[in-house]
């Protein structure tokens, strides 16, 4: 019996995009998000950042239904580790247009933050976006 070899590689390509505020994140996400689905179903994405807050990449973690999205924290942290991220920014949309974070949104953010603390990966923010606006949990003092 022979075990499979696991091979990890990392190649960094500079994006030149730096994040300095929630407005920067919102602008970046709007260039990424499919405008045809933002009011249709929930999606959850993660923005991976370098130590200097340069965007390393964006990864869609999950698509869901009209009012829910199943998020696997392991998948988020796997992306952070594989991209050698120092920090991450979480984001998901609310198709209802309501920007108020649910109790589940806050609980999930807390759980991801705890996982990040163990791995020394900081969760800088969690944005809730709609087709017309956004809410930053960091700006609101929730995280």
C-alpha positions in Angstrom: 0.0 0.0 0.0 1.3 3.4 -0.9 0.2 6.8 0.5 -0.5 9.7 -1.9 2.0 12.5 -1.8 0.6 15.9 -0.8 2.4 18.8 -2.6 1.9 22.4 -1.6 2.9 25.2 -3.9 2.6 29.0 -3.6 3.0 31.6 -6.3 2.2 35.2 -5.4 1.1 37.5 -8.1 0.8 41.2 -7.0 -2.6 42.7 -7.5 -1.6 46.2 -6.5 -4.9 46.6 -4.7 -4.6 47.9 -1.1 -7.4 48.0 1.4 -7.5 51.0 3.7 -11.3 51.2 4.5 -14.6 49.5 4.2 -15.3 51.7 1.1 -12.3 50.1 -0.6 -13.7 46.6 0.2 -17.2 47.6 -1.0 -15.7 48.9 -4.3 -13.6 45.7 -4.8 -16.6 43.4 -4.1 -18.9 45.3 -6.5 -16.3 44.7 -9.2 -16.3 41.0 -8.3 -20.0 40.2 -7.5 -22.4 39.2 -10.2 -24.9 42.0 -10.3 -27.5 39.6 -11.7 -27.4 37.4 -8.6 -26.9 39.9 -5.8 -30.6 40.2 -5.2 -31.4 36.6 -6.1 -29.5 34.4 -3.6 -26.9 34.6 -0.8 -23.2 34.1 -1.5 -20.3 34.2 0.9 -16.8 35.3 -0.2 -13.5 36.0 1.5 -10.9 38.5 0.5 -7.4 37.3 1.4 -4.8 40.0 2.3 -1.1 40.3 2.8 0.6 41.8 5.9 0.4 45.2 4.1 -3.3 44.8 3.3 -2.7 44.1 -0.4 -5.4 41.9 -1.9 -4.0 38.4 -2.6 -7.3 37.2 -4.0 -11.0 36.7 -3.6 -12.6 33.3 -3.1 -16.3 32.4 -3.2 -16.9 30.0 -0.3 -20.5 29.2 -0.9 -23.8 30.0 -2.7 -27.0 29.5 -0.8 -30.7 30.3 -1.0 -32.7 33.5 -0.7 -32.0 33.8 3.0 -29.2 31.4 4.0 -25.8 30.2 3.0 -23.9 27.3 4.5 -20.3 28.4 5.3 -17.5 25.9 6.0 -14.9 27.6 8.2 -12.3 25.1 7.3 -12.6 26.1 3.6 -12.0 29.8 4.6 -8.9 29.0 6.6 -7.6 26.6 4.0 -7.6 29.4 1.5 -5.9 31.7 4.0 -3.2 29.2 4.7 -2.6 28.3 1.0 -2.4 32.0 0.0 -0.1 32.8 3.0 -2.6 35.5 4.1 -2.0 37.6 7.2 -5.6 38.7 7.4 -9.0 38.2 5.8 -12.2 40.1 5.1 -15.5 38.3 5.1 -18.5 39.3 2.9 -21.9 38.1 2.0 -25.0 39.6 0.5 -28.5 40.0 1.7 -30.9 39.6 -1.2 -33.7 41.1 0.9 -31.9 44.5 0.8 -31.9 44.5 4.7 -28.4 45.4 5.9 -29.0 44.4 9.5 -26.8 41.5 10.5 -28.6 38.5 11.8 -27.7 36.7 15.0 -26.3 33.9 12.8 -24.2 36.4 10.9 -22.6 37.7 14.2 -22.2 34.1 15.5 -20.5 32.9 12.3 -18.2 36.0 12.3 -17.2 35.2 15.9 -16.5 31.6 15.1 -14.3 32.5 12.1 -12.5 35.1 14.2 -11.7 32.4 16.9 -10.4 30.0 14.2 -8.3 32.9 12.8 -6.8 33.6 16.2 -5.6 30.0 16.6 -3.9 30.3 13.1 -2.7 33.9 13.6 -4.9 35.1 10.8 -6.8 38.3 11.7 -10.4 38.8 10.6 -10.4 42.5 9.8 -14.1 43.0 8.8 -17.3 41.3 7.6 -19.3 43.2 5.1 -23.0 42.7 4.3 -23.8 44.0 0.9 -26.9 44.7 -1.0 -27.4 45.9 -4.6 -27.4 49.5 -3.4 -25.4 49.7 -0.1 -23.3 47.9 2.5 -22.7 47.5 6.2 -19.3 46.9 7.8 -19.4 45.0 11.1 -16.0 46.6 12.0 -17.3 50.1 11.3 -20.4 49.4 13.4 -18.2 48.1 16.3 -19.7 44.6 16.1 -16.3 42.9 15.6 
